[in-house]
Amino acid sequence: MVNLRADTRESIAKLTLMDDIFMNKVFENDTERTALLLRIILNNDKIKVVKAVTQQKLKNMSGHDLQLDILAQEENGRLFNVEVQNHSSGAAARRARYHLSLLDAHSLPKGEVYQKLPDNYVIFITQYDVLKGGLPIYHINRRIEENNVDFADGSHIIYVNNKIKDNTPLGRLMHDFNCSNPNDMYYPELAEKARYFKETEKGLTNMGDVFEKFVAKREKEAAEATARENKIEFAKGLLADGMSIEFTVRHSKLSEAEVRELASKLSA
């Protein structure tokens, strides 16, 4: 019998594929189920995934790094980044652009000609209809404005609207992404893997460990955020009482830049 806290077990039972920590486990190193996901979204049964990883970090030596929900690769080098977003702000257009730019940057080895750059895809599965068109799926590709001809640079951004769960392959997939009970899923491949992490001893142990680490991390972040807010309020009080920048830095434990920014706002 799996030794899990009752509240952890209950929380795992409620998880769906729209929850990052559960989706990451279901698709982790699973080329077959990742291929199923991509074939349905792209309406292409020929997609063959040779590599599928979750929580893959893409480094940017001169800017913001990314941690991707799913990164999949085909034999021909094409890359697919699938992101689940439960908040509209997480699927902003400029974020999609940035994800695609880092995929491209990691797709062309040094010294290769530009023609070797593969087609790359960024796919957002969104809880809400972010683009507000009432459509189940949106394909964003570049076009030449003057003659409305495709600009075939191989870049593809796709938004999948999780709100629409009609009787189509994509609609049934979106239904499955919202199922907490594997028995309610349409796709047996997804139901089987979901059932493994929710009902088997080994899967529950694995999922329970991931879930409790996730909760501990969020609790720590919340505590750190509260501590930082307390420092900021303390610094504001010192500055309002006429204390110097140096005194406030020393006693609030904030950086000089942070204290100077607070001081500028207070004096504005």
N, C-alpha and C positions, 0 to 999 in steps of 0.2 A: 504494500500500500504506500502511495506517495505521501511523504511527510511534508505537506504544505499547509500554511496557515489558511483558515477557512476563508478569510477575506481575499487572500491571493487567489485561491481556487475559484472563488466567485467572480473575481475580476477577469481571470483568464477565460472563463466560460462566456463572458460578455464581449470579448475582443472580436473584432472583424478585420478584414483585409484593408479597411480604411484606417486602421491603427498601425502606425509605423512599426512598432515593435513586433506585432504579429505578422504583418506582411513581410518584414525582413526575414523572419524565420521560415515562412512558407516558401519563399523564393530563393533563399540562401543556397548558392552553389547548385541550383536546380535548373539545368538547361532545358529540360522537357517542359516544365510548367511555365518557365519564362517564355519559351517559344510559343506555347499555347496562348499566353497573354498577348504577345506581339502579333501573332497570326490573326487573332480576333480583331484587335484594334486597327491593324493595317489592312485587314481583309486580304491577307496574302498567305496561302497555305504552304508556300515554298520556303518560308523563313526557317533557317536552321541555326540555332544558337550553339556556339562552341564554348562559350564562357559566360557565366552569370554570377555576379557578386552583389552583395548588399552592403550598404554603409561604406562604399568605396570613397576614399578621400582623394580629390584631385588638387594637387598643389599648384599655386600660382606664386612664383618666386618674387613677383613685384606687386602682388595685390591680394585680393580676397580668395581664400581657399574654399572649396566646396566639398560637402559630404553628400554623396548621392544615395538615394533609396535603393535603386536597382541600376546596375550598369551591365549591359549585355553586349556581346560581340558575336558577329557572324564570321564565318571562315574567310570571307572576302574583305574583312576589316571594318565593315559597317558597325557603328556604335549606336546603342539605344540606351538613353537615360530615361527611366520611368520614375516619376515622382508622385506620391499621393499627397494632396493638399486639402486639409480640412478648413482652412481659412483663406479667403479670397486674396488677402495680401501676400500670401505665400506663393501665389501663382501669377504675380504681376508680369506684364509683358517684358519689362527690362530684365527680370530675373530669368525668364526663358531665354532671352538673348545671351545673357551671361553664361548660363549653363552650356549653351551651344558653342559659345566661343572657347570655353575650356575643353570641351570635347574635341573641337577642331585642333586646338593647340597640342593636345596629347595624341593626335592621330597621324601627324606627319613627322616622321623621323628626320633628324638633321641631315641636310644634303639632298633630300628627296625632291623631285619636281612636284609642282602644285597639282598636276594631274593625278598624282597618287593619293591625294586627299579623298577619303571615302565619303559617301553620303552618310550623314549623321542625323540622329533623331532625338529630340527632347519631347517627352510625352508627359503632360500633366493630367492626372486623374483628379478632378476637383469635386468636392462635396456639393458646391453650389455652381450655378451656371455663370461662371466668371465673365464670359464674353457676352452674356445677356441676349443671345440670339434665339433662344428656345430650341437649339439644335442638340442632338446627342453627341456630335463630334465636330470639331473644327480643325481644318488643315490649313496651316499658315505657310505659304511658300512665296518667295520673292517673284515679282513680275515687273516688267518694264512699263512704266506708266503711259508713255506716248503711244505704244502700239498694242498694249495688253498682252505681250508675249512673255512666256515664262523665262525667267533668268535662272538658268539651270546650274546653280552653284552647288547643289547637293545638300543644302541645309533645309531641315524640316522641323517645324514646331507643330505639335498636335495637342489640343485640349479635348479631353473626354469628360462629358457632363454626367456625373454620377446621379443626378436627379432623374434621368430618364432610364427607366427599367422596363422597356417594352419587350415584346416577344420577338426579338432579333438576337443574333449571336452576341452583339455588343450589349444589348439591353439585359440579356440574361447574365452576362459577365458582371455588369454593374450591380445586378441583383445579388450575385454571389459575393461581391465585395462588401455588401452590407449585412451578410448573414452571420449571426453569431453561432447558429446551430448548423453544423455540417450537413445534417439530414435535410435541410431546406435548400441546399445548393443544387444548381442545374448541372454543373460540370463535375463529374466524378473525380477527375484528377485533383481538383482543388479541394473537394470534400474530403478525399482520402488524406491529404496532407494536413488539412485543418483538424481532422479527427485525431490524427497522430499527436498533435501538440495539445489537444484538449482532453483526450480520453485515455491515452496509453501511459503507462508508468514512466517509461523513458522520456517520452515527449513532454509530459507534464513536468517532470523534474527539470528538463532543459528550459522549458518555457517559464517555469516558476523562478528559476535562477535569474533569467533575463529580466523578468518582470520586477523582481525585488531589487535588483541592481538599478533598474530604471527609476523606481520609486525613490530609492535612496539618493540617487543623483539629483532628482527634482527637488527633494526635500533640502538637500545641501544647497542647491542653487537658490531656493527660496530664502533659506537662512542667510546666505551671503548677500542676497539682494536687500533683505531687511537690515542687515548690519551696515551695508553701504548707505542706505537711506538714512539710518541713524547718524552716520558720520557726516552726511551732507547737512542734515538739520542742525547738528552740533556746530559745524563750521559756519553755517548761516548765522547762528546765534552769536558766535564769537565776532564775526565781521560786523554784525549789527551793533554790537557793543563797542565797536571801535578798535578791536584788536588788529594787529598788523598781519600782513600776509604771512610773514615768517612764523609768527606766534601761532596762527591758525593752522598752518601746515604741520607744525611740530605737535600740536595737541589733537588735531582731528585725524591725523594719519592719512590724509588725502595728499595727492601730489600738488606741487606748486601750480602746475597748469590748471588743475581742477579748481583750486582755491581762487586763482586769478579770474577764472571764468565765472565763478559764483560772485566774486566781488564786482565784476563788471555788470552782471545782471542786477545786483542789488543797487548799484549806483545809477542805473539807466533810468 
